[in-house]
Amino acid sequence: MFALKVQINDNAPITGGAKDLGVLSAILTCTGKLGPSSVPSRDDETHDFTFRLGGLTSRAKGQVDEHLVWMEHHELKLGDKVTVQIVETDDVDAVRSGREAEEAAHDERAYFEHCKQAYLDLRGIYESEG
């Protein structure tokens, strides 16, 4: 199976993957005051660097899909090195956490009613009175 092997600095690598995955992601996120002209939503000038290795199963109809997490780092700092390698292996690390995925609704009528209500709620703002 395809997997992602992730190493942060000199820590032991973690390999995320599963036989029933449809999505596998390695997400490095930087937030806050990142540039001299940025106006962050917080009052201070701090920044955060976080990393997450996760995925979403793609199981047969009638089986519950799950969001899976192999790694979450919320304490990265400037200069840390994150290495991501795409591998093909049957040797993956255990999942740290998982939660049931909500099934997306494919009900066109419900979607139409939602859009109709949004239109009715907002038309006074966006339509000019003639």
C-alpha positions as a Python dict, from the first residue, in 0.01 Angstrom:
ca = {
    (1, 'M'): (0, 0, 0),
    (2, 'F'): (105, 362, -36),
    (3, 'A'): (203, 542, 282),
    (4, 'L'): (374, 859, 405),
    (5, 'K'): (687, 830, 615),
    (6, 'V'): (741, 1144, 824),
    (7, 'Q'): (1037, 1245, 1035),
    (8, 'I'): (1060, 1558, 1247),
    (9, 'N'): (1419, 1660, 1324),
    (10, 'D'): (1607, 1353, 1451),
    (11, 'N'): (1301, 1182, 1603),
    (12, 'A'): (1206, 831, 1493),
    (13, 'P'): (1004, 838, 1170),
    (14, 'I'): (631, 761, 1172),
    (15, 'T'): (474, 582, 875),
    (16, 'G'): (105, 647, 819),
    (17, 'G'): (-103, 426, 598),
    (18, 'A'): (-382, 170, 595),
    (19, 'K'): (-521, -85, 351),
    (20, 'D'): (-857, 93, 331),
    (21, 'L'): (-746, 458, 288),
    (22, 'G'): (-882, 691, 25),
    (23, 'V'): (-705, 1003, 153),
    (24, 'L'): (-366, 1040, 321),
    (25, 'S'): (-231, 1384, 405),
    (26, 'A'): (71, 1547, 564),
    (27, 'I'): (-19, 1902, 658),
    (28, 'L'): (231, 2161, 781),
    (29, 'T'): (51, 2477, 890),
    (30, 'C'): (201, 2814, 980),
    (31, 'T'): (-30, 3076, 1133),
    (32, 'G'): (1, 3417, 1290),
    (33, 'K'): (232, 3710, 1212),
    (34, 'L'): (430, 3551, 925),
    (35, 'G'): (538, 3856, 730),
    (36, 'P'): (615, 4220, 804),
    (37, 'S'): (292, 4342, 640),
    (38, 'S'): (58, 4074, 774),
    (39, 'V'): (-223, 4173, 1006),
    (40, 'P'): (-299, 3862, 1211),
    (41, 'S'): (-632, 3801, 1378),
    (42, 'R'): (-467, 3791, 1721),
    (43, 'D'): (-355, 4101, 1907),
    (44, 'D'): (-1, 3971, 1959),
    (45, 'E'): (267, 3907, 1698),
    (46, 'T'): (309, 3536, 1773),
    (47, 'H'): (304, 3253, 1523),
    (48, 'D'): (237, 2881, 1540),
    (49, 'F'): (383, 2595, 1337),
    (50, 'T'): (189, 2269, 1349),
    (51, 'F'): (205, 1938, 1164),
    (52, 'R'): (-51, 1660, 1119),
    (53, 'L'): (-31, 1322, 947),
    (54, 'G'): (-381, 1190, 891),
    (55, 'G'): (-616, 1022, 652),
    (56, 'L'): (-968, 917, 566),
    (57, 'T'): (-1075, 561, 497),
    (58, 'S'): (-1264, 463, 183),
    (59, 'R'): (-1450, 148, 283),
    (60, 'A'): (-1713, -57, 105),
    (61, 'K'): (-2071, 65, 101),
    (62, 'G'): (-2239, 3, 435),
    (63, 'Q'): (-1915, 24, 634),
    (64, 'V'): (-1838, 331, 843),
    (65, 'D'): (-1544, 545, 728),
    (66, 'E'): (-1305, 703, 976),
    (67, 'H'): (-1073, 1002, 1000),
    (68, 'L'): (-738, 865, 1123),
    (69, 'V'): (-441, 1042, 1284),
    (70, 'W'): (-88, 904, 1313),
    (71, 'M'): (92, 1220, 1424),
    (72, 'E'): (7, 1567, 1555),
    (73, 'H'): (278, 1813, 1653),
    (74, 'H'): (171, 2149, 1794),
    (75, 'E'): (508, 2261, 1926),
    (76, 'L'): (719, 2306, 1614),
    (77, 'K'): (959, 2599, 1609),
    (78, 'L'): (1162, 2793, 1359),
    (79, 'G'): (1441, 2575, 1220),
    (80, 'D'): (1265, 2241, 1274),
    (81, 'K'): (1303, 2000, 984),
    (82, 'V'): (1000, 1802, 862),
    (83, 'T'): (1072, 1530, 605),
    (84, 'V'): (791, 1356, 416),
    (85, 'Q'): (862, 1055, 196),
    (86, 'I'): (609, 870, -20),
    (87, 'V'): (663, 496, 25),
    (88, 'E'): (501, 167, -70),
    (89, 'T'): (498, -67, 230),
    (90, 'D'): (289, -303, 441),
    (91, 'D'): (476, -193, 755),
    (92, 'V'): (295, 111, 900),
    (93, 'D'): (266, 256, 1249),
    (94, 'A'): (-43, 222, 1465),
    (95, 'V'): (-308, 491, 1442),
    (96, 'R'): (-299, 731, 1740),
    (97, 'S'): (-663, 835, 1712),
    (98, 'G'): (-966, 801, 1492),
    (99, 'R'): (-1320, 919, 1473),
    (100, 'E'): (-1617, 826, 1263),
    (101, 'A'): (-1655, 1027, 944),
    (102, 'E'): (-1988, 1193, 882),
    (103, 'E'): (-2151, 1073, 564),
    (104, 'A'): (-2199, 1351, 312),
    (105, 'A'): (-2561, 1410, 230),
    (106, 'H'): (-2644, 1378, -138),
    (107, 'D'): (-3001, 1494, -104),
    (108, 'E'): (-3061, 1746, -384),
    (109, 'R'): (-3393, 1862, -238),
    (110, 'A'): (-3237, 1940, 100),
    (111, 'Y'): (-2956, 2130, -72),
    (112, 'F'): (-3208, 2327, -278),
    (113, 'E'): (-3405, 2418, 36),
    (114, 'H'): (-3082, 2528, 208),
    (115, 'C'): (-2986, 2752, -86),
    (116, 'K'): (-3338, 2891, -113),
    (117, 'Q'): (-3340, 2985, 255),
    (118, 'A'): (-2996, 3148, 226),
    (119, 'Y'): (-3124, 3351, -70),
    (120, 'L'): (-3435, 3460, 118),
    (121, 'D'): (-3229, 3555, 424),
    (122, 'L'): (-2976, 3761, 225),
    (123, 'R'): (-3167, 3909, -66),
    (124, 'G'): (-3246, 4231, 121),
    (125, 'I'): (-2875, 4296, 158),
    (126, 'Y'): (-2777, 4229, -203),
    (127, 'E'): (-3078, 4326, -413),
    (128, 'S'): (-3131, 4694, -468),
    (129, 'E'): (-3474, 4835, -413),
    (130, 'G'): (-3594, 4986, -737),
}
